[in-house]
Amino acid sequence: MKVYFLGTGTSQGIPVIGSQHPVCFSSDAKDKRLRVSVWVYDEQNSVVIDCGPDFRQQMLRAQCPKIDALLFTHEHADHTAGLDDIRPFNFKQGDIPIFAHARVLANLKKRFDYIFETENKYPGAPSVVEHVVVQNIPFTVGTWSIVPIQAWHGTLQVFGYRIHNFAYLTDVSFIETSEIEKLKGLKVLVINALREEKHHSHFSLQEALDFVTLIQPEKCYLTHISHSLGFHEEVQSRLPKGVSLAYDNLEISIEL
Ligand SMILES: [Zn+2]
C-alpha cells in the first residue's frame, strides 16, 4: 500500500499570501505546502482523504488516475473546498462515492447545493454517492476495511481513518481513550502538528510527540504544518527517531 502526501500545510498553505515570514521565502521545496490531503492506494484501491482548495493541482502532480472513494475528516474549507474539481473523475468513472459524518454531508449539501440537486441538475456538475460514516462502524472500499477514528478539533468532532496498519488523523486536539485503543499496532501513523505554541484546536509539536509516545507506531509523519513551525530541515533535525515531518509529494510504502 502506498501513501502519497498531496498536501501537508495548514489552512492557508505555505507560502502564506503576503507573508514576510522567512519560511514563506524558503527555496526548499519541502517548505512549500499545499492544503492537507493524502492519497492512499494499492493495485486495486485508490482513496483520497479530504479535498481542499488545492485538489486539482494535487491530482495533476500526483497523476492520480482514479478515485474509488473520497473520505472527509470534517467540513472546514481547507478540507472540502475543492469538491467541484472531481468532475474529470466523474467523466471517466461516473459518480464518486464520498464518505463523511452526517453533519459534514449536510454541510456539503448547503455549500455545494448544485452537486446534490435532484431536479434539473446542470449536466456536467459533479456527482457523488453519499455514505454516512458512523463512530465504531468500519466500512468497506474495494478490498479495504476502513476504521473511522473519532477525535476532536477544539469542540468540533472529526474523523480520522485507519486502513490496515496505517492511520491518518488531522486537525486533532483531543482524542478519547476508547478511540486510542483503535490505533494499536500501527506501522505508520500520520498526525497533525501545527506549530510550537499551543492552539485551541490543533496539537502543538510537543502534544503531537506526546501522542506518538502514547500510540507507539513504528513510524510517524507529522502534517498540517504552519509556516511558524520553522524550516523543514531545521525542525526535522531535532525530531525523535521514527518521527518525520511529512512534506508535499512524499510517498511512502507500507507492507500490509
Ligand atoms: Zn485543517
Residues whose N, C-alpha, C, O or C-beta is under 5 A from the ligand:
A	BS01	ZN	D78 D171
